[in-house]
Each structure stands twice: as C-alpha cells, then as structure tokens.
Amino acid sequence: MQMMYETIYKALKEVGLDNKYCPQDYLNFFCLGNRETLSGEDNSAAKANKKEANTPQVSPLTFLLS
C-alpha cells in the first residue's frame, strides 16, 4: 500500500498538484476477508445469516463521492 501511495504522490508532484490533491483521493483499499466469530461465541446465528453477513453495506453517499 505504501508503495502505491508513493507512486501516486510522485505523479501528483510531477504535474504540480501535490498541494491540491493527496494520494488517498485516488486509492481505496478494501479487506475482502470473511468475518470470524470470537472464540466461545455461538455462531449458529452467524451461519443462519451468512448471506446477509457477506453482503456489502454501501452508504448512499459512496456513489455521490465517486
């Protein structure tokens, strides 16, 4: 991730936009892993809602900010 941020920063600096924009404006990182239950918890409810638990929760503002 750090390397990617540095690459974007260098490109912004080349065109003189490093003071106007930051690398975070152009890069998003997402964790696509499965959720795990804490040890000792009953995960039968988690299994019952497996499809719902793996459904991405997107804020309506996400599309406006893209």
Protein Blocks (a to p, Z undefined) as FASTA:
>chain_A
ZZmmmmmmmmmmmnopmmmpcfklmgccddfbdcdddehiacklmmmmmmmmmpccddfk
lmmmZZ
